[in-house]
């Protein structure tokens, strides 16, 4: 057998081409994840994903946000990555209007403790109010602080933590059916274990990082690994941009 790599013509994909390639299914709620991993399985380098990313990976990152109703992210990732509100992008304005979407996706932060900086732009300057997904036993003073900052607190669990199925359902009930999670690894692991993830968009970076960085998903393993099917594959400069959907 001869090894052969099939490469696309070297050029920059347009946002319209990327939007078509990553379009959400026409029917039903759909939860996709977007993650990047090094060749040796690291989801981060020195605590952040940016060092193993690329310009094209960031274009796809922006495209996935441009198509989503809501971006779901864990509190630790918000703190480490310095998350800001999603912005309106002219390139997606017509497409979003035609789909009945607002100018930018909402950000939904999953947090049991609500240990977040409510003076940050994510809470003080979003185009649409930031959502906080938490449990019923969240500290009342933190709930009040979040609400005073303008966030909408959504209870999605009977205890301190968030139950993935309830979180997804609560967002759907708010009309947020095109769902995107950007991690981190702990949150993605919880979504996978709960069986609520429909699609994984994974960038494989041609880097070896060594170290002890987390994988893209962490936490307890499901009893039976869930199989996903390859839906599409793009390549540029050694980076593989894969999309896998539930088999």
Steps between C-alpha positions, in 0.01 A plus 500: 500500500633842409462782749335797334383833634225673311525876541259774404626778276706735715270794557294656777150361530236771494268543796208401277676173412574431864142587599367250246748233612402542865128572460275364774248228411166640389295325771515472874737625770866420434793523739847513348837539663800684360840399634865492398754231584871451443629181337575358843155575635547830685205739500713786632856622532587682821131517586371653176381362167629790286863374475388182319252677273545671161351786299270262311398331824399842631303570181309177555459595867343829386283324243361257755416791729345684206261209445409427863212621716697442819858420602527277808823524696632389837587750771864392515541566128341844546758579765803355317421630152368842604167447324328801350148536357438373149498789254276573205678435172390664176599189302231298680234770544288405198528128567401543866209728416368248247519227765311714752805543722618803692817687404726274711473181702441508873776368724382242756747436782474175696595555863405336829676756721434812289855602590531743212603862449166672442676828418651344186369597152337158464244619754510879467508545121340209309274557199261249657496419873744232610334188638625320811413131524522382859342272758210561734728521804726773360591760763222764512748788531678389180168463321406854605839635390459336159152640453609847609772483235234434235543124458204264473536215751359169376457214747586175324561258787347404834832509687806727478594397147346509155333197343593499128160380378321773694744765380444407135124489552493837679681663209266339246202633698646849446513440125876437503507183292827548308734431787880516504731409786861615510589301812700471699592136533304440819179640353543308175558181698174555687309558176647187342429287808139623504455407134383846392779590256395474134817612323869561561697749291860414581808675368806275511808721531832371355681571826649281771477666839593222746425616857191404698233718338139381506340312214205666325260316733548387858305335777334163558483268200165382363437126532510461124696738273268679259586475131497809279527507121728724295282765332768716339875557488697807392878546504726803493869535585501167684193585713205262466154649548269208573129479563350189657128448564311241702503171306 
